[in-house]
Amino acid sequence: MPNNAKRVKLNIWEAVFQLVLLVLVFIFYSFRRNDQTISSFEVGIFLSYVAAAYLINYFLLPRFLYKKKYVSFAIYVVIVIAAVIYIEEGVLEKIYFANTPRALRFPGVFFNLVSALPTIVILTGFKFAWDALTKERQLEELQNAARESELLYLKSQINPHFLFNNLNNLYAHALEQSPKTPEIILELSSVLRYMLYECQERYVPLHKEIDQLKSFVELSKLQLEDRGTVSLNFDDAPEHVRIAPLILPVFVENAFKHSLSSVNDNIEIRIDLHLDESDRLHFLCQNSFSLETNTDDLSKGIGLANVRKRLELLYPDSHQLHIEPGRDRYQVELKIDLTNSDQA
């Protein structure tokens, strides 16, 4: 919804709320006595209270209180209350009770405050609460917008990172005129198609992410040749379960990259994905590891730093990530509660 339309809708709801509040407060104010009658004098006084509350709500609050000019706000509120008391005693009393003892008697400031303050405080308090809720909603919208922007930025980093690594691999095979080059191009095309067209939403069906992960593994296995084995154990995912895209491939990419960079020819990569009855994802990625591998890049690369940040934003209190580098094995274990994923 455009900002102007949203602002108009909000103003309409505020006007309706204020109108209902005025009616309820007026009923409470007018029928608080035993005779349960409404006099024109009471209507006049109530209107003066409403005018005072309106002045405080739409002039003093935004210009002084919300700008933290507390002393000026307090001074002007005192002036407004004093004006209300003067109008009641110096104007309305003279009009409605002319030539009577009541018009000549001033009951005192305290008595008038007790009469005026409850109505003014109620009208002003509800306006203050309304503004506070509106500001909180606007702040939440700004935070969500900033969060979405950061997520889009983080996701945009993944594609170039993945593409850079695989283009290097494709280039190496092309130089060698390897017969696997067409197969690499085909698998790369399939993975890029998913990245560009099927994972634009914040969450995607888990079964699609699993299919993408299988394609990713097949593409990466082309680099492995006869140096080792890859073990896959994936559970079938129900249609309703969704996950943030392009998180799991980062760990698989690192597993292949750093296994291939080692001097060991007995490479072992194991990837398990299990979904329990509570829609909690259990993901395990293990790969053989040697000290000759660049361990700094392994723990501080763009991909891992990126996925850590995305997990913090998307699953702040519903994920556990454990990365354990050992002497000969590197293990990533990720658990995500997917019941909190957006179903939209």
DRENDO-1510 file (C-alpha; in Angstrom, 1 decimal, always signed):
<recs>
REC; n; res; u; v; w
REC; 1; MET; +0.0; +0.0; +0.0 .
REC; 2; PRO; +1.4; +3.5; -0.9 .
REC; 3; ASN; +2.5; +5.6; +2.0 .
REC; 4; ASN; -0.1; +8.3; +1.3 .
REC; 5; ALA; -3.0; +5.8; +1.2 .
REC; 6; LYS; -1.6; +4.1; +4.4 .
REC; 7; ARG; -1.4; +7.5; +6.1 .
REC; 8; VAL; -5.0; +8.4; +5.1 .
REC; 9; LYS; -6.3; +5.1; +6.3 .
REC; 10; LEU; -4.5; +5.5; +9.6 .
REC; 11; ASN; -5.9; +9.0; +10.1 .
REC; 12; ILE; -9.4; +7.7; +9.4 .
REC; 13; TRP; -9.0; +5.0; +12.0 .
REC; 14; GLU; -7.6; +7.6; +14.5 .
REC; 15; ALA; -10.6; +9.9; +13.9 .
REC; 16; VAL; -13.1; +7.0; +14.5 .
REC; 17; PHE; -11.2; +6.0; +17.6 .
REC; 18; GLN; -11.2; +9.6; +18.9 .
REC; 19; LEU; -15.0; +9.9; +18.2 .
REC; 20; VAL; -15.9; +6.7; +20.0 .
REC; 21; LEU; -13.6; +7.8; +22.9 .
REC; 22; LEU; -15.4; +11.2; +23.1 .
REC; 23; VAL; -18.8; +9.6; +23.2 .
REC; 24; LEU; -17.8; +7.1; +26.0 .
REC; 25; VAL; -16.0; +9.8; +28.1 .
REC; 26; PHE; -19.0; +12.2; +27.7 .
REC; 27; ILE; -21.4; +9.5; +28.9 .
REC; 28; PHE; -19.2; +8.8; +31.8 .
REC; 29; TYR; -18.8; +12.5; +32.5 .
REC; 30; SER; -22.5; +13.4; +32.2 .
REC; 31; PHE; -24.1; +10.6; +34.0 .
REC; 32; ARG; -21.9; +10.4; +37.0 .
REC; 33; ARG; -24.4; +12.2; +39.2 .
REC; 34; ASN; -27.5; +10.8; +40.8 .
REC; 35; ASP; -30.0; +12.7; +38.7 .
REC; 36; GLN; -28.5; +11.3; +35.4 .
REC; 37; THR; -29.4; +14.4; +33.5 .
REC; 38; ILE; -27.4; +16.4; +31.0 .
REC; 39; SER; -27.5; +20.2; +31.2 .
REC; 40; SER; -26.3; +22.7; +28.6 .
REC; 41; PHE; -23.8; +23.9; +31.2 .
REC; 42; GLU; -22.2; +20.5; +31.5 .
REC; 43; VAL; -22.1; +20.3; +27.7 .
REC; 44; GLY; -20.3; +23.7; +27.6 .
REC; 45; ILE; -17.8; +22.6; +30.2 .
REC; 46; PHE; -17.2; +19.3; +28.5 .
REC; 47; LEU; -16.5; +21.1; +25.2 .
REC; 48; SER; -14.0; +23.3; +26.9 .
REC; 49; TYR; -12.2; +20.1; +28.2 .
REC; 50; VAL; -12.3; +18.6; +24.7 .
REC; 51; ALA; -10.8; +21.8; +23.3 .
REC; 52; ALA; -8.0; +21.7; +25.9 .
REC; 53; ALA; -7.3; +18.0; +25.2 .
REC; 54; TYR; -7.3; +18.7; +21.4 .
REC; 55; LEU; -4.8; +21.6; +21.9 .
REC; 56; ILE; -2.6; +19.4; +24.0 .
REC; 57; ASN; -2.9; +16.3; +21.7 .
REC; 58; TYR; -2.3; +17.9; +18.4 .
REC; 59; PHE; -0.2; +20.9; +19.2 .
REC; 60; LEU; +1.7; +20.6; +22.5 .
REC; 61; LEU; +2.5; +16.8; +22.3 .
REC; 62; PRO; +4.1; +16.9; +18.8 .
REC; 63; ARG; +5.8; +20.3; +19.1 .
REC; 64; PHE; +7.2; +20.0; +22.6 .
REC; 65; LEU; +6.9; +16.7; +24.4 .
REC; 66; TYR; +7.9; +14.5; +21.4 .
REC; 67; LYS; +10.8; +16.9; +20.7 .
REC; 68; LYS; +11.9; +16.5; +24.4 .
REC; 69; LYS; +11.1; +20.1; +25.3 .
REC; 70; TYR; +9.7; +19.0; +28.6 .
REC; 71; VAL; +9.8; +22.3; +30.5 .
REC; 72; SER; +8.1; +24.2; +27.7 .
REC; 73; PHE; +5.5; +21.4; +27.5 .
REC; 74; ALA; +4.8; +21.6; +31.2 .
REC; 75; ILE; +4.4; +25.4; +31.1 .
REC; 76; TYR; +2.0; +25.3; +28.2 .
REC; 77; VAL; -0.1; +22.6; +29.8 .
REC; 78; VAL; -0.4; +24.6; +33.0 .
REC; 79; ILE; -1.5; +27.6; +30.9 .
REC; 80; VAL; -4.1; +25.5; +29.1 .
REC; 81; ILE; -5.5; +24.1; +32.4 .
REC; 82; ALA; -5.6; +27.6; +33.8 .
REC; 83; ALA; -7.5; +28.8; +30.7 .
REC; 84; VAL; -10.0; +25.9; +31.1 .
REC; 85; ILE; -10.6; +27.0; +34.7 .
REC; 86; TYR; -11.0; +30.6; +33.7 .
REC; 87; ILE; -13.5; +29.7; +31.0 .
REC; 88; GLU; -15.5; +27.6; +33.4 .
REC; 89; GLU; -15.6; +30.2; +36.2 .
REC; 90; GLY; -15.2; +33.5; +34.4 .
REC; 91; VAL; -17.3; +32.8; +31.3 .
REC; 92; LEU; -19.6; +29.8; +31.5 .
REC; 93; GLU; -20.7; +30.5; +35.1 .
REC; 94; LYS; -21.5; +34.1; +34.2 .
REC; 95; ILE; -23.6; +33.0; +31.2 .
REC; 96; TYR; -25.6; +30.2; +32.7 .
REC; 97; PHE; -25.9; +31.4; +36.3 .
REC; 98; ALA; -26.0; +35.2; +35.9 .
REC; 99; ASN; -27.2; +37.2; +38.9 .
REC; 100; THR; -27.0; +34.1; +41.1 .
REC; 101; PRO; -24.7; +33.4; +44.1 .
REC; 102; ARG; -23.0; +30.7; +42.1 .
REC; 103; ALA; -21.7; +33.2; +39.5 .
REC; 104; LEU; -20.1; +35.2; +42.3 .
REC; 105; ARG; -18.5; +32.3; +44.1 .
REC; 106; PHE; -15.1; +30.8; +43.2 .
REC; 107; PRO; -14.8; +27.3; +44.6 .
REC; 108; GLY; -11.0; +27.2; +44.4 .
REC; 109; VAL; -8.3; +25.9; +42.1 .
REC; 110; PHE; -8.2; +22.4; +43.6 .
REC; 111; PHE; -11.9; +21.9; +43.1 .
REC; 112; ASN; -11.7; +22.9; +39.5 .
REC; 113; LEU; -8.7; +20.7; +38.9 .
REC; 114; VAL; -10.5; +17.7; +40.3 .
REC; 115; SER; -13.3; +18.4; +38.0 .
REC; 116; ALA; -11.3; +19.1; +34.8 .
REC; 117; LEU; -8.2; +16.9; +35.1 .
REC; 118; PRO; -9.8; +13.4; +34.8 .
REC; 119; THR; -11.5; +14.1; +31.5 .
REC; 120; ILE; -8.5; +15.9; +30.0 .
REC; 121; VAL; -6.1; +13.2; +31.2 .
REC; 122; ILE; -8.2; +10.4; +29.7 .
REC; 123; LEU; -8.5; +12.2; +26.4 .
REC; 124; THR; -4.8; +13.1; +26.3 .
REC; 125; GLY; -3.6; +9.7; +27.6 .
REC; 126; PHE; -5.4; +7.7; +24.9 .
REC; 127; LYS; -3.9; +10.0; +22.3 .
REC; 128; PHE; -0.5; +9.6; +23.7 .
REC; 129; ALA; -1.0; +5.8; +23.7 .
REC; 130; TRP; -2.2; +5.9; +20.1 .
REC; 131; ASP; +0.9; +7.8; +19.0 .
REC; 132; ALA; +3.2; +5.5; +20.9 .
REC; 133; LEU; +1.6; +2.4; +19.2 .
REC; 134; THR; +1.9; +4.2; +15.8 .
REC; 135; LYS; +5.5; +5.0; +16.4 .
REC; 136; GLU; +6.2; +1.5; +17.5 .
REC; 137; ARG; +4.5; +0.1; +14.3 .
REC; 138; GLN; +6.5; +2.5; +12.1 .
REC; 139; LEU; +9.7; +1.5; +13.9 .
REC; 140; GLU; +8.9; -2.1; +13.3 .
REC; 141; GLU; +8.3; -1.5; +9.6 .
REC; 142; LEU; +11.6; +0.4; +9.3 .
REC; 143; GLN; +13.4; -2.5; +11.1 .
REC; 144; ASN; +11.7; -5.0; +8.8 .
REC; 145; ALA; +12.7; -3.0; +5.7 .
REC; 146; ALA; +16.3; -2.7; +6.9 .
REC; 147; ARG; +16.3; -6.4; +7.6 .
REC; 148; GLU; +14.9; -7.3; +4.2 .
REC; 149; SER; +17.5; -5.0; +2.5 .
REC; 150; GLU; +20.3; -6.8; +4.5 .
REC; 151; LEU; +18.9; -10.2; +3.6 .
REC; 152; LEU; +18.7; -9.3; -0.1 .
REC; 153; TYR; +22.3; -8.0; +0.0 .
REC; 154; LEU; +23.6; -11.2; +1.7 .
REC; 155; LYS; +21.7; -13.4; -0.8 .
REC; 156; SER; +23.1; -11.3; -3.7 .
REC; 157; GLN; +26.6; -12.2; -2.4 .
REC; 158; ILE; +26.0; -15.9; -2.7 .
REC; 159; ASN; +25.5; -16.1; -6.4 .
REC; 160; PRO; +28.7; -14.4; -7.4 .
REC; 161; HIS; +30.6; -16.4; -4.8 .
REC; 162; PHE; +29.3; -19.7; -6.1 .
REC; 163; LEU; +29.6; -18.6; -9.8 .
REC; 164; PHE; +33.3; -17.5; -9.3 .
REC; 165; ASN; +34.3; -20.9; -7.8 .
REC; 166; ASN; +32.6; -22.9; -10.5 .
REC; 167; LEU; +33.7; -20.8; -13.4 .
REC; 168; ASN; +37.3; -21.4; -12.3 .
REC; 169; ASN; +36.5; -25.2; -12.3 .
REC; 170; LEU; +34.9; -24.9; -15.8 .
REC; 171; TYR; +37.9; -22.9; -17.1 .
REC; 172; ALA; +40.3; -25.6; -15.9 .
REC; 173; HIS; +38.3; -28.3; -17.6 .
REC; 174; ALA; +38.0; -26.3; -20.8 .
REC; 175; LEU; +41.8; -25.8; -20.9 .
REC; 176; GLU; +42.3; -29.5; -20.7 .
REC; 177; GLN; +39.5; -30.0; -23.3 .
REC; 178; SER; +37.9; -32.4; -20.8 .
REC; 179; PRO; +34.9; -34.3; -22.0 .
REC; 180; LYS; +33.2; -33.4; -18.8 .
REC; 181; THR; +33.0; -29.7; -19.8 .
REC; 182; PRO; +29.5; -30.0; -21.3 .
REC; 183; GLU; +28.2; -31.9; -18.3 .
REC; 184; ILE; +29.6; -29.2; -16.0 .
REC; 185; ILE; +27.9; -26.5; -18.1 .
REC; 186; LEU; +24.6; -28.4; -17.9 .
REC; 187; GLU; +24.7; -28.8; -14.1 .
REC; 188; LEU; +25.9; -25.2; -13.6 .
REC; 189; SER; +23.0; -24.0; -15.7 .
REC; 190; SER; +20.5; -26.0; -13.6 .
REC; 191; VAL; +21.9; -24.6; -10.3 .
REC; 192; LEU; +22.0; -21.0; -11.6 .
REC; 193; ARG; +18.4; -21.3; -12.9 .
REC; 194; TYR; +17.3; -22.2; -9.4 .
REC; 195; MET; +19.2; -19.4; -7.9 .
REC; 196; LEU; +17.9; -16.7; -10.3 .
REC; 197; TYR; +14.3; -17.7; -10.7 .
REC; 198; GLU; +13.1; -20.0; -7.9 .
REC; 199; CYS; +14.6; -18.6; -4.7 .
REC; 200; GLN; +13.6; -15.0; -4.8 .
REC; 201; GLU; +11.3; -15.5; -1.9 .
REC; 202; ARG; +12.5; -15.4; +1.7 .
REC; 203; TYR; +11.5; -19.1; +2.1 .
REC; 204; VAL; +11.1; -21.9; -0.4 .
REC; 205; PRO; +9.8; -25.4; -0.1 .
REC; 206; LEU; +12.4; -27.7; +1.5 .
REC; 207; HIS; +12.0; -30.4; -1.2 .
REC; 208; LYS; +13.1; -27.9; -3.8 .
REC; 209; GLU; +16.1; -26.9; -1.8 .
REC; 210; ILE; +17.0; -30.6; -1.4 .
REC; 211; ASP; +16.7; -31.0; -5.2 .
REC; 212; GLN; +19.0; -28.0; -5.6 .
REC; 213; LEU; +21.4; -29.5; -3.1 .
REC; 214; LYS; +21.6; -32.7; -5.1 .
REC; 215; SER; +22.3; -30.9; -8.3 .
REC; 216; PHE; +25.0; -28.9; -6.5 .
REC; 217; VAL; +26.6; -32.1; -5.2 .
REC; 218; GLU; +26.5; -33.6; -8.7 .
REC; 219; LEU; +28.2; -30.5; -10.0 .
REC; 220; SER; +30.9; -30.6; -7.3 .
REC; 221; LYS; +31.5; -34.4; -7.7 .
REC; 222; LEU; +32.8; -33.7; -11.2 .
REC; 223; GLN; +35.8; -32.1; -9.5 .
REC; 224; LEU; +36.4; -35.1; -7.3 .
REC; 225; GLU; +37.1; -37.6; -10.1 .
REC; 226; ASP; +38.7; -40.7; -8.4 .
REC; 227; ARG; +40.0; -39.1; -5.3 .
REC; 228; GLY; +37.3; -40.2; -2.9 .
REC; 229; THR; +33.6; -40.8; -2.3 .
REC; 230; VAL; +30.5; -38.8; -1.4 .
REC; 231; SER; +27.7; -40.2; +0.8 .
REC; 232; LEU; +24.3; -38.6; +0.6 .
REC; 233; ASN; +21.4; -39.4; +3.0 .
REC; 234; PHE; +18.4; -37.1; +2.5 .
REC; 235; ASP; +14.9; -37.5; +3.9 .
REC; 236; ASP; +11.9; -36.7; +1.8 .
REC; 237; ALA; +10.4; -33.4; +2.8 .
REC; 238; PRO; +6.7; -32.7; +3.0 .
REC; 239; GLU; +5.3; -30.0; +0.7 .
REC; 240; HIS; +4.4; -27.6; +3.5 .
REC; 241; VAL; +7.9; -27.4; +5.1 .
REC; 242; ARG; +9.8; -24.3; +4.0 .
REC; 243; ILE; +13.4; -23.1; +4.5 .
REC; 244; ALA; +15.4; -20.0; +3.7 .
REC; 245; PRO; +17.2; -20.8; +0.3 .
REC; 246; LEU; +20.9; -21.0; -0.4 .
REC; 247; ILE; +22.0; -21.8; +3.2 .
REC; 248; LEU; +22.8; -25.5; +3.0 .
REC; 249; PRO; +24.8; -25.3; -0.3 .
REC; 250; VAL; +27.3; -23.0; +1.4 .
REC; 251; PHE; +28.4; -25.8; +3.8 .
REC; 252; VAL; +28.5; -28.4; +1.0 .
REC; 253; GLU; +30.6; -26.0; -1.2 .
REC; 254; ASN; +33.1; -25.5; +1.6 .
REC; 255; ALA; +33.3; -29.3; +2.2 .
REC; 256; PHE; +34.2; -29.9; -1.5 .
REC; 257; LYS; +36.5; -26.9; -1.8 .
REC; 258; HIS; +38.7; -27.7; +1.2 .
REC; 259; SER; +38.7; -31.5; +0.7 .
REC; 260; LEU; +39.9; -31.0; -2.9 .
REC; 261; SER; +42.6; -28.6; -1.7 .
REC; 262; SER; +44.2; -31.1; +0.6 .
REC; 263; VAL; +47.0; -33.5; -0.4 .
REC; 264; ASN; +44.9; -36.5; +0.7 .
REC; 265; ASP; +43.6; -38.7; -2.1 .
REC; 266; ASN; +41.2; -40.6; +0.2 .
REC; 267; ILE; +38.6; -37.9; +0.3 .
REC; 268; GLU; +35.4; -38.7; +2.2 .
REC; 269; ILE; +32.4; -36.4; +2.2 .
REC; 270; ARG; +29.2; -37.2; +4.1 .
REC; 271; ILE; +26.0; -35.2; +3.9 .
REC; 272; ASP; +22.9; -36.1; +6.0 .
REC; 273; LEU; +19.6; -34.3; +6.1 .
REC; 274; HIS; +16.9; -35.4; +8.4 .
REC; 275; LEU; +13.6; -33.8; +9.3 .
REC; 276; ASP; +12.0; -34.9; +12.6 .
REC; 277; GLU; +8.3; -35.1; +13.5 .
REC; 278; SER; +8.4; -31.5; +14.8 .
REC; 279; ASP; +9.7; -30.1; +11.5 .
REC; 280; ARG; +13.1; -29.6; +13.0 .
REC; 281; LEU; +15.8; -29.9; +10.4 .
REC; 282; HIS; +19.0; -31.8; +11.3 .
REC; 283; PHE; +21.8; -31.2; +8.8 .
REC; 284; LEU; +25.2; -32.8; +9.0 .
REC; 285; CYS; +28.1; -32.2; +6.6 .
REC; 286; GLN; +31.5; -33.9; +7.2 .
REC; 287; ASN; +34.5; -33.9; +5.0 .
REC; 288; SER; +38.0; -35.3; +5.3 .
REC; 289; PHE; +40.5; -32.7; +6.3 .
REC; 290; SER; +44.3; -32.2; +6.4 .
REC; 291; LEU; +46.5; -29.6; +8.0 .
REC; 292; GLU; +47.7; -28.5; +4.6 .
REC; 293; THR; +44.2; -27.0; +4.0 .
REC; 294; ASN; +43.9; -23.3; +4.4 .
REC; 295; THR; +42.1; -23.3; +7.7 .
REC; 296; ASP; +41.8; -19.5; +7.9 .
REC; 297; ASP; +39.8; -19.4; +4.7 .
REC; 298; LEU; +37.8; -22.4; +5.9 .
REC; 299; SER; +36.5; -20.6; +9.0 .
REC; 300; LYS; +36.4; -17.0; +7.8 .
REC; 301; GLY; +35.4; -17.2; +4.1 .
REC; 302; ILE; +32.8; -15.1; +2.5 .
REC; 303; GLY; +30.3; -18.0; +2.3 .
REC; 304; LEU; +30.4; -19.0; +6.0 .
REC; 305; ALA; +30.4; -15.4; +7.3 .
REC; 306; ASN; +27.4; -14.8; +5.0 .
REC; 307; VAL; +25.4; -17.8; +6.1 .
REC; 308; ARG; +26.0; -17.1; +9.8 .
REC; 309; LYS; +24.6; -13.6; +9.4 .
REC; 310; ARG; +21.6; -14.9; +7.4 .
REC; 311; LEU; +20.9; -17.5; +10.1 .
REC; 312; GLU; +21.0; -14.9; +12.8 .
REC; 313; LEU; +18.5; -12.7; +10.8 .
REC; 314; LEU; +16.1; -15.5; +9.7 .
REC; 315; TYR; +16.3; -17.9; +12.6 .
REC; 316; PRO; +17.5; -15.7; +15.6 .
REC; 317; ASP; +16.2; -18.0; +18.3 .
REC; 318; SER; +15.5; -21.2; +16.5 .
REC; 319; HIS; +18.8; -22.5; +15.1 .
REC; 320; GLN; +22.0; -24.1; +16.4 .
REC; 321; LEU; +25.2; -24.1; +14.3 .
REC; 322; HIS; +28.3; -26.1; +15.4 .
REC; 323; ILE; +31.4; -26.1; +13.3 .
REC; 324; GLU; +34.1; -28.4; +14.5 .
REC; 325; PRO; +37.5; -28.6; +12.7 .
REC; 326; GLY; +39.6; -31.6; +13.7 .
REC; 327; ARG; +42.9; -33.0; +12.8 .
REC; 328; ASP; +41.6; -35.1; +9.9 .
REC; 329; ARG; +37.9; -34.2; +9.7 .
REC; 330; TYR; +35.8; -31.1; +9.4 .
REC; 331; GLN; +32.2; -31.2; +10.6 .
REC; 332; VAL; +29.3; -28.8; +10.3 .
REC; 333; GLU; +26.1; -29.6; +12.2 .
REC; 334; LEU; +23.1; -27.3; +11.8 .
REC; 335; LYS; +19.7; -27.6; +13.4 .
REC; 336; ILE; +16.8; -25.3; +12.4 .
REC; 337; ASP; +13.3; -25.2; +13.7 .
REC; 338; LEU; +11.4; -24.8; +10.5 .
REC; 339; THR; +8.0; -24.4; +12.1 .
REC; 340; ASN; +8.7; -20.6; +12.4 .
REC; 341; SER; +9.4; -20.2; +8.7 .
REC; 342; ASP; +7.0; -17.8; +6.9 .
REC; 343; GLN; +4.4; -19.8; +5.1 .
REC; 344; ALA; +3.5; -16.9; +2.7 .
</recs>
